[in-house]
């Protein structure tokens, strides 16, 4: 009885090995076909993409441009409104020119320090340069 169970197990392993070999060969064949057809599939997707983009462009741009009404009221300019805008613009321009002509103090100017320049002694007689300190 033991001998028969071992034989059945051995047959099952051999059967699984054959299936795995067949599956492996089929997968390799499918990958090979896939890589051969990949370029054609990509070209096909690009063409489909351009067709869809062309339809959207036509519907939402070209057709919309043709259907847009051109009103003569939009082409005419309200002269009173234009004059009021120009007068406000001139007032703001004058204010801007006045602001540019003002002299403002320079906040970044050099501030004189109470320390005397390097090489001189202060009124207290203390040396202010490193050379004078090293000589003493």
C-alpha positions in Angstrom: 0.0 0.0 0.0 2.8 2.4 0.8 4.5 1.7 -2.5 1.4 2.6 -4.4 1.0 5.9 -2.6 4.6 6.9 -3.4 4.0 6.0 -7.0 0.9 8.2 -7.2 2.7 11.1 -5.5 5.5 10.7 -8.0 3.1 10.7 -10.9 1.4 13.9 -9.6 4.8 15.7 -9.4 5.6 14.6 -13.0 2.2 15.8 -14.1 2.7 19.2 -12.4 6.1 19.6 -14.0 4.7 19.0 -17.5 2.0 21.6 -16.9 4.5 24.2 -15.7 6.7 23.5 -18.7 3.8 24.0 -21.0 2.7 27.1 -19.2 6.2 28.5 -19.2 6.6 27.9 -23.0 3.2 29.6 -23.7 4.0 32.6 -21.6 7.4 33.0 -23.4 5.5 32.7 -26.7 2.9 35.3 -25.7 5.7 37.7 -24.5 7.5 37.3 -27.8 4.4 38.1 -29.8 3.6 41.0 -27.4 7.0 42.6 -28.0 6.7 42.1 -31.8 3.3 43.8 -31.9 4.1 46.5 -29.3 5.2 49.1 -31.8 2.0 48.6 -33.9 -0.2 48.9 -30.8 1.5 52.1 -29.7 1.1 53.6 -33.2 -2.6 52.6 -33.1 -3.1 54.2 -29.7 -1.4 57.4 -30.9 -3.7 57.6 -33.9 -6.8 57.0 -31.8 -5.6 59.7 -29.4 -5.2 62.2 -32.3 -8.6 61.4 -33.6 -10.2 62.0 -30.2 -8.3 65.2 -29.7 -9.4 66.4 -33.2 -13.0 65.8 -32.4 -12.7 67.7 -29.1 -10.9 70.6 -30.8 -13.6 70.8 -33.5 -16.5 70.7 -31.1 -15.2 73.0 -28.4 -13.1 75.5 -30.4 -13.9 75.6 -34.1 -17.6 75.1 -33.8 -17.7 77.5 -30.8 -15.9 80.2 -32.8 -18.3 79.9 -35.7 -21.4 80.1 -33.5 -20.2 83.1 -31.5 -22.3 86.1 -32.3 -20.5 89.4 -33.1 -22.6 92.2 -31.7 -22.2 95.7 -33.1 -22.7 97.0 -29.5 -19.5 95.2 -28.5 -17.6 96.9 -31.2 -18.8 100.4 -30.4 -17.0 102.3 -27.6 -18.8 104.3 -25.0 -17.0 107.7 -25.3 -18.3 109.1 -22.0 -17.0 106.0 -20.1 -13.7 106.2 -22.0 -13.2 109.8 -21.0 -14.0 109.1 -17.4 -11.4 106.3 -17.4 -8.8 108.5 -19.0 -9.4 111.3 -16.5 -9.0 108.9 -13.5 -5.9 107.6 -15.2 -4.4 111.1 -15.5 -5.2 111.9 -11.9 -3.4 108.7 -10.7 -0.5 109.5 -13.1 -0.1 113.0 -11.6 -0.1 111.5 -8.0 2.5 109.0 -9.1 4.8 111.7 -10.6 4.5 113.7 -7.4 5.4 110.8 -5.2 8.5 110.2 -7.4 9.7 113.8 -7.1 9.8 113.7 -3.3 13.1 113.3 -1.6 13.1 110.7 1.1 15.9 110.2 3.6 18.3 107.4 2.9 17.8 104.8 5.6 20.9 102.9 4.5 23.4 105.7 4.9 26.6 105.1 6.8 26.3 106.0 10.4 29.4 107.6 12.0 30.6 105.6 15.0 32.2 107.1 18.1 35.2 104.9 17.6 38.2 106.7 16.0 39.7 105.3 12.8 42.2 102.5 12.8 45.7 103.5 13.7 44.8 106.5 15.8 44.5 106.8 19.6 41.3 108.0 21.1 41.1 110.9 23.5 41.4 108.4 26.4 44.8 107.3 25.1 43.7 103.8 24.3 45.2 102.2 21.1 42.6 101.4 18.5 44.6 99.3 16.1 46.0 95.8 16.6 49.5 97.0 15.5 49.7 99.5 18.3 48.6 96.8 20.8 51.2 94.3 19.6 54.0 96.9 19.8 53.4 97.6 23.5 
